[in-house]
Amino acid sequence: LMKPVDKISALMELYPRGMAGFKRFLDLIAQQPDVQDKDNAIDAPAFQGNIQFDDVHFQYDPEQPVLQGIDLSIKAGETVAFVGPSGAGKSTICSLIPRFYDVNHGKITIDHLDIRDVTKRSLRSQIGIVQQDVFLFTGTIRDNIAYGNLNATEEEIREAARRAHLESFIHTLPQGYETEVGERGLKLSGGQKQRIAIARTFLKNPPILILDEATSALDTESEKIIQNALNELAKNRTTLIIAHRLATIRNADRIVVVTENGIAEQGSYEELLELDGTFAKLHHIQYERV
Ligand code: ATP
């Protein structure tokens, strides 16, 4: 997922301040060379969030296929965690859903609509992404949360902050929501930044959520708070988790094990342990290390 984010962060440097800046920034993103809308692309209706991969092949580089024949069906509201060795393609699978790239063969549908037939704007407006690296604009905490929905009311912004477990932290700041953050403002911790991203996503309220789990460990307290906020965020949405630590995905409805040969196994945590295959090995390695 990082390439588009690099692009976004570069653009953020260009447009640091205020809502007018945010709007110009969004226009700029829309103009970036990227996958294109078809001439006859339609605006996607409000999604329920059933996602289907049919024989999906994808490669960044013609010499190096990454995904070869992925079939996967995710039901609306389901929480699916992707695990597997580094480089197997977990992030790639997830980055195809907002069309950061288009498949080379096969198709991806949401509620039976091929995602290449809908406008990117209508597709991406219904997908929330919480990344491990969160970019803050130079601006206030309020502006940074409001980025999730530029039309949000003050009440909605506060509600999002509350649900992201940010309010008590904001109240400790002398200038509260008006505190400047980002390059020239208050430096926030990794956990605080992540909660800003969670608050943005509550405001956006998308039916589909992609969580790119942080690889670097936060302190236990912060981790617990964030995990609670994420669990709350995932409720009633189709949620895909790019997982690096097994402890956080015990309650996923389904775990999909991705290896360089494609999807190796899928099932619940207990089912996969029972199977005693790739997942059980990963489990063994992680818990032996602890
Ligand atoms: P990790 O657990 O390390 O995040 P992953 O399972 O999410 O790994 P991907 O990031 O999807 O794996 O990468 C799959 C393969 O595609 C890797 O070989 C990786 O080097 C390659 N790859 C990923 N992103 C790009 C890119 N933007 N351009 C070229 N190759 C890429």
Residues whose N, C-alpha, C, O or C-beta is under 5 A from the ligand:
A	BS01	ATP	K3 Y60 V66 G84 P85 S86 G87 A88 G89 K90 S91 T92
